[in-house]
Every structure is written in structure tokens, then in C-alpha cells.
């Protein structure tokens, strides 16, 4: 049975006063609770003047601490942890945007890469928090909705100012009131569909991944938008590549054949690599892009580099990171003030970069 908070804090005070100084990770082990819980307790006790926080430690305010321990770093010191998934080029651009703002502000950045395994972020975050970072910028991988839901409670209890990058938690969840900066992906799909409909396409397919919050947002947005456009005669949502969704069999996917079965004249692809591979598949079948089939990519990381430069929806990846970092810096400044500011859920609009991969259907 978990002991009451007041009892736990009394135990923390007793240990710290007897030792003069204790590591947060050691306290967590002794109390059989998470580092996040201990960190939150120590911060509260420090605000009450009952102990002092150090770099990953709690220090006594008694004679031992005053006579021998170094002074506590000023509130402006310490690092900000920046956490992104492994092998995620899109979010690496976001990371660079955030890093630039933090460097300009003179804040040290501690970069952490979360491996491609379920639940990788939580132990990594807990270890990072034990190092006494000041704040956290994070873009969890969240391959499935269930994995996302499982992370809400512990991330909400991180105990430090935290801003989510390119993630928009479910309304009413424990993270609804956490600061976040995200691309308006509904608007991005609207741009793609509106462009294709304006060119005269009436049979459009979305081929998207199904292993990230962005992918899920794109699939839902396309279904809503396509169903609401009377000009569209037929639409469908399919997987963009083998292995592009959780639990999917990694077998070859003949996307070109699927488009032919639907009689589609246009496709929106998430992301760029899958879009470029579709163009190659179509060319191998004698299907010309854009004369026989128009293609719009979603991500715009490498879309412009194809033999046929791809028209693409371009989320403001760099600006998402810059905005998130700026929001975190404001949160850190507010810690020294009289009260916290209003939680912000920021959405930034993407752009459509028109290149050479989409035109009127049936152009010879």
C-alpha cells in the first residue's frame, strides 16, 4: 500500500537531514516510488524552505549543508532536456528549431533519442529528471492510440515545465492542460484535397502510414474532408507501405495496383519516401506522373528531390520547434514570478508547395 504523501515527505526530510545530502534516485529506491514523485516532493519541500535542491540531489538546510556543500545553482542554471524518437527525420527538423532558440537564450540543451520500442520514453524521462533538468521538450513516438493513452498520466506528473512538440493529446485527457505546439494537419489535408479537386480530380486516394499521431490525424482529416466534398466521386484511405502500421505484416504492397483498382487519378501520400516510391512503381507500370496520375506528398522533407519534384504539404517543422522552445522559456521565467501563465495549445498552419507532380487529369 502506498504511504500518504505527508509521511513520504517526512521520510525524505529525515534521510536528507541525517546525511546532509541525498541523490533523488537513491531516495526513489528507498521509498519505492518513481524519481518523478520524489522530485515533486523535493521541489515542494524546497519551496517551504525545509531543504535545498541541488543537481540531482536534495540537501539539508542545517549546519552540514551550510558548512560544506556548494551553493545551489541559480534558478536560471541547468539544462533543458530535448527528447525525440530515433530515426525520425521530420522531428529532427523540429528539434533543430528548438535547439536554436534555446542556444540563443544561453540555455544548455541535453538531447535524448528514444529508441524504437514501446514505452521507451518513460524510463528515459525518469532518468533525465533525476539529473535535475529544468524543463522538458518532448515528441513521444506513440505508434498506437493505446500507447499514447498509457503515457498520459505519468507524463502529466513530470514535475517540470513540459511542452509537447508536434503532438496533440486527446481532449479531456490528463495532458489536455499541458502546453503543446502542433501543425494543423486537418488544414494540411484540406490544402492537398482542395488543390487536387481544383485541378479536376474526382477520384482521390489517401495512402498514409498508421503508426504515429500525425498519421492518425491525417487519416481522420482526409475521411472527413473527402466525404464533405460533393465534387469527389470516390475516395478511400489505405496503407502507404508494408510495415507502415503497428502489427502489420511486412510484405510487399502494390500500391500502384490498388490505385488502378479504385480508378483513382490522384493520390496523397504520407510521407515523402513512400510518395517517391509510388512514383517509381507507377513509372515501372507505364503510368506517367503527373499526366496519368497526380501525386501530392505530405511532410516535404525530401519531396523536392525526386526525378519528378513532388508537390507537397509542408508543415512548419522548424517553427514548431522554435515556438515550443519559446513557450518553455516563458514557463521557466514564470517559475520565479507570482503565478503561472495560461496553458497554450498552439497550432501552426502548413503550406502547399506546388511543384511538378500534380496536374489536370487526362492531360496528354
C-alpha positions, 0 to 999 in steps of 0.5 A: 500500500502506498504511504500518504504523501505527508509521511513520504515527505517526512521520510525524505526530510529525515534521510536528507537531514541525517546525511546532509545530502541525498541523490533523488534516485537513491531516495526513489529506491528507498521509498519505492516510488518513481524519481518523478514523485520524489522530485515533486516532493523535493521541489515542494519541500524546497519551496517551504524552505525545509531543504535545498535542491541541488543537481540531482540531489536534495540537501539539508538546510542545517549546519552540514549543508551550510558548512560544506556543500556548494551553493545551489545553482541559480534558478536560471542554471541547468539544462533543458532536456530535448527528447525525440524518437530515433530515426525520425527525420521530420522531428529532427527538423523540429528539434533543430528549431528548438535547439536554436532558440534555446542556444540563443537564450544561453540555455544548455540543451541535453538531447535524448533519442528514444529508441524504437520500442514501446514505452521507451520514453518513460524510463528515459524521462525518469532518468533525465529528471533525476539529473535535475533538468529544468524543463522538458521538450518532448515528441513521444513516438506513440505508434498506437492510440493505446500507447499514447493513452498509457503515457498520459498520466505519468507524463502529466506528473513530470514535475517540470515545465513540459511542452509537447512538440508536434503532438496533440493529446486527446481532449479531456485527457490528463495532458489536455492542460499541458502546453503543446505546439502542433501543425494543423494537419486537418488544414494540411489535408484540406490544402492537398484535397482542395488543390487536387479537386481544383485541378479536376480530380474526382477520384482521390486516394489517401495512402498514409502510414498508421503508426504515429499521431500525425498519421492518425490525424491525417487519416481522420482529416482526409475521411472527413474532408473527402466525404464533405466534398460533393465534387469527389466521386470516390475516395478511400484511405489505405496503407502507404507501405508494408510495415507502415502500421503497428502489427502489420505484416511486412510484405510487399504492397502494390500500391500502384495496383490498388490505385488502378483498382479504385480508378483513382487519378490522384493520390496523397501520400504520407510521407515523402519516401513512400510518395517517391516510391509510388512514383517509381512503381507507377513509372515501372507500370507505364503510368506517367506522373503527373499526366496519368496520375497526380501525386501530392506528398505530405511532410516535404522533407525530401519531396523536392528531390525526386526525378519528378519534384513532388508537390507537397504539404509542408508543415512548419517543422522548424517553427514548431520547434522554435515556438515550443522552445519559446513557450518553455522559456516563458514557463521557466521565467514564470517559475520565479514570478507570482503565478503561472501563465495560461496553458497554450495549445498552439497550432501552426498552419502548413503550406502547399508547395506546388511543384511538378507532380500534380496536374489536370487529369487526362492531360496528354 
